[in-house]
Amino acid sequence: MTLTAIDMKKVLSISAAITLPFLASAQSDYDYRAMEIFRICAMIFIVGLFMVFIIAIMKRIMDHRIRNKIVDKGIPENIASSILQSSPKEDGNVNIKWFSILAGIGAALTIIYYTQPLGIHSLAIMAFCLSASFLGYYFFTRSTEK
């Protein structure tokens, strides 16, 4: 299967027709594509945060149901206490984790506000601030385990 000259011209013209619109730019200083990309990524982030919140609520509801069923079934006390016990240290770490996430988002939004206009660099700022907050949380949990 060799390509003839006519087939090569078709391939080149189709690839040029596909790539040239991406290379062309209008005479406006405002980049609408970057703004749309930012909006899409922001909506994905918000939906993800909302889903994590819903999952956390569902987990607490299911834990409550399990505790009620264990008490209703009359399981021996030593087994029930080992299943039902919750560590207050873990609950405190969850609060610190959410604090670090929200602090990272707040820092990112503050930096983004002072580096207008919005663009792809805004997403990079958000990613770096969130990763820094998770790194801080990791170091916090590592230091409290010792």
N, C-alpha and C positions, 0 to 999 in steps of 0.2 A: 504494500500500500504506500505508494509514493504520492506526494502532493504535486499536482501540476501547477503551472504558473497561474492559471485562473483560480484554482483553489487557494493558492497562497494570497492572491489579491483579495479574495473574499475574506479570508481569515484576518488579514491586515486591516481591511476596511471595517469589519465588524468589531475588532478589538479597538480600533481608533474611535469608532462611534460610541463604544462603551466608555472609554477612558477620557475622552475629550470633555464631556460635560463636567467631570470632576475637577479637571484642571482649569476650566474657565472660571472667571470670577466677575461678578458684577462691579459696578463703579461705586458701590456703597462701602463706607468704612465699617458698618455694623455687620457682624458675622451672625446671620440668623441660624446657620447650621449648628454653630457652637452653642448658641442659646437653647436650641431644641435638644441637643445632646445633654446639656446641663439639666434641663427640665425633666427629661426622661430618666436620667440617673438619680435625680433628686426624688422623683416619684417612686422609683424602685427602692431607694433607701428608706423612704417613709413607710412604704408597704411592708418592707422587711422588718422594720422596727415594730410596726403594728402587729405583725404575725408573731414576733417573739413575745410581745406583751400578751397576746391571746394564749399562746402556748404556756406561758408562766401561770396564767389564771387557771387554765385547764389542768395543769399539773397539781396545783393546790386543791382544786375541787376533787380530783381523783384520789389524792392522798387522804383527804377528809372522808371520802366514801370508804376507802380501804380501812381506815381506823374505825369507822362505825361498824363495818361488817365484822372486823376482828372482835370488837367488844360484844356484838350480838351473838356470835358463834360460841363464845365462851372458851376461847383458846386459853391454855395455861398461862399464868401470869409472866413467867420468865420468858417464854417465846414471844408473847404479845409486847412485853417491854423492849425486847431486842428489835422487834420490827417497828414499833411505834416511836422509839426514841429519835429525836432530831437534835442535831448538834447546834447549839447557839452560835458556835464559831462559824459554821457554814452559812447561817443566816446573816451574820455580820459581814462575811466576805461577799455575799450577794449584794448587800447594800453598798459596799465599797466598790464592787465591780460596776454597778449602775452609776455611782458617783463618778468614777473615772471615765465611763463612756460619755455621760452627759457633759462632763467638764471638757473632754476632748472635742465634742461637737460644738460647745460654746466657744472654745478657743478658736476652732476652725472658722466658725461663722464670723467671729470678730476679725480675724485676719482677712477673710474674704471680703468683708465690708470695706476694709481699708485698701484693698487691692482691686478696685473696680477697673474695668468692666468685668462682668462675669464671663467665664470661659472655661476651657479645659483645665487651666491652672487652678481653678477653684476646686475642681474634683481632686486634683493632686494634693492641694492643701488639706482638704477634708480627709483624704486617705492617710496622709502623714500624721495629722493630729490624732486620728483614731488609733492608728498603730502605736503612736507614742503613749496614748492613754492605756492601751492594752499592755504595753511593755511595762509601764509603771505599775499596773495591777499585778502583773506577773512577779515583778520584784517585790511588791508588797506581800504577796502570798508566800513567796519563797523566804522572806525574812521572818514572817510570823510562824512558819513551820519549825524554825530552828529553836 
